[in-house]
Amino acid sequence: MNMLDIRGLSKTFIGKRRLRVEALRDLTLSIAQGEIFGFLGPNGAGKSTTIKCLMGLIRPTVGTATIMGEQIGSVASRAKIGFLPENPAFYDYLTAEEYLRFVGKTFKMPEALLTRRTDETLKQLELWDARKRPMRGYSKGMVQRVGLAQTMIHDPDLYILDEPMSGLDPIGRALVKDIILDLKKRGKSVFFSTHITDDVEKVCDRVGVIVKGQLEALDSVENIVRQGIEGYIVQTRLSRGNHEALGGFSVVRTNETFIEYFVPVAGFNEFMALAGQHSVEVTLVETKRKDLESFFLEIVGKGK
């Protein structure tokens, strides 16, 4: 059984002057146990609409989805997940410790377990020193970390996170990425939306790109990166061999010690053979590839 199954999910809003807005169109995808899935798209692409449908905050116009076998919108489905909205807001007169205990009690956690999980989660999210302070005095990044903490308190098997790294500084972003990777090691599944490609490239197994409410691409991050190989940057020692024999390849950088060439994939074997024949010493070979951002921009450009 998949942790999350989405089948033909669509959502149409009626806007001003009775205009129909198709925020989501025929979305179909599945998330397996232990998978980290990045839901990537520009602002307004339909990411938050999808998550609101999954959480039962709005009803899809067409289609359905199940969370660990339970229909979305049901109490049983919501009890199985940890959910972080895009802009979390809390009772700011409570402390982080008080709020986590409040959340834990809504999940009917035993007192001893709740106390232990509250302490562990506050320490993991680096909120321990601020645990007794009212949240009204927290920075935006601290509030975001409280939001992530409340998804973790009852140790669910599936996490649905809407822009989990929004408002975080580089240290906070690194912390959240480490936590997501730790969840994967423990067999948890994470479905998170973002418009920041670096977030996806560092932690995700698969990525879906949504543009104007429609899923335009779905693949593993590994495949995207592998298929994006454009060629190689080959560094050679300037003082060794006959470099004129390599004149058919583009020089990208040179200094007193090295010459670097760009070698297309199709020409790599030829380059290495010529270097060997003419005693050119190769000191470094680096793959030059498109990153996930290039892939994302290409998909978004096609969808315009």
C-alpha positions as CSV (number, residue, x, y, z in Angstrom):
1,M,0.0,0.0,0.0
2,N,1.3,3.5,-0.9
3,M,1.4,6.1,1.8
4,L,-0.4,8.6,-0.5
5,D,-2.4,7.9,-3.7
6,I,-3.8,10.8,-5.7
7,R,-6.2,9.9,-8.7
8,G,-7.4,12.5,-11.1
9,L,-7.6,15.3,-8.6
10,S,-8.9,18.6,-10.0
11,K,-10.1,21.9,-8.4
12,T,-12.0,24.7,-10.1
13,F,-12.7,28.0,-8.3
14,I,-15.3,30.5,-9.4
15,G,-13.6,33.9,-9.3
16,K,-14.7,37.4,-9.9
17,R,-17.4,37.9,-12.5
18,R,-18.1,34.2,-12.4
19,L,-14.9,33.4,-14.2
20,R,-13.8,29.7,-13.7
21,V,-10.2,29.2,-12.5
22,E,-8.7,25.8,-12.9
23,A,-6.3,25.7,-10.0
24,L,-5.6,21.9,-10.4
25,R,-6.2,19.7,-13.4
26,D,-6.3,15.9,-13.3
27,L,-3.4,15.3,-10.9
28,T,-2.4,11.7,-10.5
29,L,0.7,10.4,-8.5
30,S,1.6,8.1,-5.6
31,I,4.1,8.3,-2.7
32,A,5.7,5.1,-1.5
33,Q,6.8,4.3,2.1
34,G,10.2,5.9,2.9
35,E,10.1,8.2,-0.1
36,I,10.9,11.9,0.0
37,F,8.9,13.6,-2.8
38,G,9.4,17.2,-3.9
39,F,6.4,19.0,-5.3
40,L,8.0,21.7,-7.3
41,G,6.4,24.6,-9.1
42,P,6.3,28.4,-9.4
43,N,4.1,30.5,-7.1
44,G,0.4,30.0,-8.0
45,A,1.0,26.7,-9.8
46,G,-1.4,24.7,-7.6
47,K,0.9,23.3,-4.9
48,S,-1.0,24.7,-1.9
49,T,-4.4,23.9,-3.5
50,T,-3.3,20.3,-3.8
51,I,-2.2,20.1,-0.1
52,K,-5.4,21.8,1.0
53,C,-7.4,19.2,-0.9
54,L,-5.4,16.4,0.7
55,M,-5.9,17.8,4.2
56,G,-9.7,18.2,3.7
57,L,-9.5,22.0,4.0
58,I,-11.1,22.4,0.6
59,R,-13.0,19.8,-1.5
60,P,-11.7,18.7,-4.9
61,T,-14.1,19.3,-7.8
62,V,-13.2,16.0,-9.4
63,G,-11.0,13.0,-8.3
64,T,-10.0,11.5,-5.0
65,A,-7.0,10.6,-2.9
66,T,-6.2,8.2,-0.1
67,I,-3.7,8.6,2.8
68,M,-2.6,5.2,4.0
69,G,-5.8,3.7,2.6
70,E,-8.1,6.3,4.2
71,Q,-10.1,8.8,2.1
72,I,-8.9,12.4,2.3
73,G,-11.1,14.6,4.4
74,S,-11.8,12.0,7.0
75,V,-10.7,12.1,10.6
76,A,-8.9,8.8,10.2
77,S,-6.7,10.2,7.3
78,R,-5.7,13.3,9.3
79,A,-4.8,11.2,12.3
80,K,-2.1,9.5,10.3
81,I,-0.1,12.5,9.1
82,G,2.0,15.5,10.3
83,F,0.9,18.6,8.5
84,L,2.7,22.0,8.1
85,P,0.7,24.8,6.4
86,E,2.4,27.4,4.3
87,N,2.0,30.2,6.8
88,P,1.6,28.6,10.2
89,A,-0.1,30.7,12.9
90,F,-0.3,29.7,16.6
91,Y,-1.7,30.8,19.9
92,D,1.1,33.2,20.4
93,Y,0.5,33.6,24.2
94,L,1.6,30.0,24.6
95,T,5.2,28.8,24.8
96,A,6.5,26.3,22.4
97,E,6.5,23.7,25.1
98,E,2.9,24.4,26.0
99,Y,1.8,24.3,22.3
100,L,3.5,21.0,21.6
101,R,1.8,19.5,24.6
102,F,-1.5,20.8,23.4
103,V,-1.0,19.2,20.0
104,G,0.1,16.0,21.5
105,K,-3.0,15.8,23.7
106,T,-5.2,16.2,20.6
107,F,-3.6,13.0,19.3
108,K,-4.4,11.4,22.7
109,M,-0.7,10.6,23.5
110,P,0.0,9.1,26.9
111,E,1.5,11.6,29.3
112,A,4.9,9.9,29.7
113,L,5.3,9.6,25.9
114,L,4.1,13.1,25.4
115,T,6.7,14.5,27.9
116,R,9.5,12.6,26.3
117,R,8.5,13.5,22.7
118,T,8.1,17.2,23.6
119,D,11.6,17.3,25.1
120,E,13.2,15.4,22.2
121,T,11.5,17.5,19.5
122,L,12.3,20.8,21.1
123,K,16.0,19.8,21.3
124,Q,16.0,18.5,17.7
125,L,14.5,21.7,16.3
126,E,16.9,23.8,18.5
127,L,14.0,25.4,20.4
128,W,15.0,24.1,23.8
129,D,16.4,27.4,25.2
130,A,13.3,29.3,24.1
131,R,10.8,26.6,25.2
132,K,9.5,28.7,28.1
133,R,9.0,31.9,26.2
134,P,5.7,33.0,24.7
135,M,5.7,32.5,20.9
136,R,4.8,36.1,20.3
137,G,8.5,36.9,20.9
138,Y,9.7,34.3,18.3
139,S,11.3,35.2,15.0
140,K,9.7,34.1,11.8
141,G,12.2,31.3,11.5
142,M,11.5,30.1,15.0
143,V,7.8,30.0,14.4
144,Q,8.5,27.9,11.3
145,R,10.5,25.5,13.4
146,V,7.6,25.3,15.9
147,G,5.4,24.4,12.9
148,L,7.7,21.6,12.0
149,A,7.9,20.4,15.6
150,Q,4.1,20.1,15.9
151,T,4.1,17.8,12.8
152,M,6.7,15.5,14.5
153,I,5.3,15.4,18.0
154,H,3.1,12.3,17.5
155,D,5.7,10.6,15.2
156,P,3.5,10.0,12.1
157,D,4.5,7.9,9.2
158,L,3.6,10.5,6.6
159,Y,4.5,14.2,6.6
160,I,2.8,16.8,4.3
161,L,4.7,20.0,4.4
162,D,3.8,23.2,2.5
163,E,7.0,25.3,1.9
164,P,8.7,23.9,5.1
165,M,11.8,26.0,4.6
166,S,10.1,29.3,4.0
167,G,11.4,32.1,6.2
168,L,14.4,30.1,7.4
169,D,18.0,31.4,7.4
170,P,20.7,29.2,5.9
171,I,21.3,27.5,9.3
172,G,17.6,26.8,9.7
173,R,17.3,25.4,6.2
174,A,20.2,23.1,6.7
175,L,18.6,21.9,10.0
176,V,15.3,21.1,8.3
177,K,17.0,19.3,5.4
178,D,18.9,17.1,8.0
179,I,15.6,16.4,9.8
180,I,13.9,15.3,6.5
181,L,16.8,13.0,5.7
182,D,16.6,11.6,9.2
183,L,12.9,10.9,8.7
184,K,13.7,9.0,5.5
185,K,16.3,6.8,7.4
186,R,13.5,6.0,9.9
187,G,11.2,4.8,7.1
188,K,9.0,7.9,7.1
189,S,7.5,9.4,3.9
190,V,7.6,13.2,3.2
191,F,5.6,15.1,0.6
192,F,6.7,18.7,0.5
193,S,6.0,21.6,-1.8
194,T,8.5,24.3,-2.7
195,H,9.6,26.6,-5.5
196,I,13.3,26.3,-4.5
197,T,15.1,23.7,-6.6
198,D,18.1,23.3,-4.2
199,D,15.7,22.0,-1.5
200,V,14.6,19.2,-3.8
201,E,18.0,18.3,-5.2
202,K,19.5,17.8,-1.8
203,V,16.9,15.6,-0.1
204,C,14.4,14.2,-2.6
205,D,14.1,10.8,-4.2
206,R,11.5,12.0,-6.8
207,V,10.2,15.3,-8.0
208,G,7.0,16.4,-9.7
209,V,6.8,19.7,-11.5
210,I,3.4,21.4,-11.6
211,V,2.7,24.4,-13.8
212,K,-0.6,26.1,-14.1
213,G,-2.3,23.4,-12.1
214,Q,-1.1,20.5,-14.3
215,L,1.7,18.0,-13.6
216,E,4.2,18.6,-16.4
217,A,7.1,16.3,-15.2
218,L,7.5,13.4,-12.9
219,D,10.9,11.6,-12.4
220,S,13.5,10.6,-10.0
221,V,16.1,13.3,-9.1
222,E,18.8,10.8,-10.0
223,N,17.4,10.4,-13.6
224,I,17.1,14.1,-14.1
225,V,20.6,14.8,-13.1
226,R,22.0,11.8,-15.1
227,Q,20.2,12.8,-18.2
228,G,21.4,16.4,-17.8
229,I,25.0,15.6,-18.5
230,E,26.3,18.0,-21.2
231,G,29.9,17.0,-21.2
232,Y,33.1,17.2,-19.2
233,I,35.6,19.8,-18.0
234,V,39.0,18.2,-18.4
235,Q,42.0,19.8,-16.8
236,T,45.5,19.2,-18.3
237,R,49.0,20.1,-17.2
238,L,50.3,22.9,-19.4
239,S,53.9,21.8,-19.2
240,R,53.2,18.2,-20.5
241,G,52.7,17.1,-24.0
242,N,51.5,18.6,-27.3
243,H,48.4,20.6,-26.6
244,E,48.1,21.7,-30.3
245,A,46.7,18.2,-31.0
246,L,43.7,19.1,-28.8
247,G,42.9,22.2,-30.8
248,G,39.5,20.8,-31.9
249,F,38.2,21.1,-28.3
250,S,37.1,24.4,-26.6
251,V,39.4,25.9,-24.0
252,V,37.4,27.3,-21.1
253,R,40.2,28.4,-18.8
254,T,44.0,28.6,-18.8
255,N,46.7,29.8,-16.4
256,E,50.4,29.3,-15.9
257,T,50.0,25.7,-14.8
258,F,46.8,24.3,-16.4
259,I,44.5,24.3,-19.4
260,E,40.9,23.3,-19.0
261,Y,38.8,22.1,-22.0
262,F,35.1,21.5,-22.4
263,V,34.7,18.1,-23.9
264,P,31.2,17.0,-25.2
265,V,30.0,13.6,-24.1
266,A,30.4,12.2,-27.7
267,G,33.9,13.5,-27.9
268,F,35.3,12.3,-24.6
269,N,36.9,9.0,-25.8
270,E,38.5,10.9,-28.7
271,F,39.9,13.5,-26.4
272,M,41.4,11.0,-24.0
273,A,42.9,9.0,-26.9
274,L,44.5,12.2,-28.3
275,A,45.8,13.2,-24.9
276,G,47.5,9.8,-24.5
277,Q,49.0,9.8,-27.9
278,H,50.5,13.2,-27.5
279,S,51.7,12.8,-23.9
280,V,49.2,15.4,-22.5
281,E,48.8,14.8,-18.7
282,V,45.1,14.9,-17.6
283,T,44.9,16.0,-14.0
284,L,41.2,16.3,-13.4
285,V,37.9,15.3,-15.1
286,E,34.6,16.9,-13.8
287,T,31.2,16.2,-15.2
288,K,29.3,19.3,-16.5
289,R,25.6,18.8,-16.1
290,K,22.4,20.7,-16.0
291,D,21.2,21.1,-12.4
292,L,17.6,20.7,-11.3
293,E,17.0,24.4,-11.6
294,S,17.8,24.3,-15.3
295,F,15.4,21.3,-15.7
296,F,12.7,23.2,-13.7
297,L,13.0,26.4,-15.7
298,E,12.8,24.4,-19.0
299,I,9.6,22.7,-17.9
300,V,8.1,26.0,-16.6
301,G,9.0,27.7,-19.9
302,K,7.2,25.0,-21.9
303,G,4.1,25.4,-19.8
304,K,3.8,29.2,-20.5
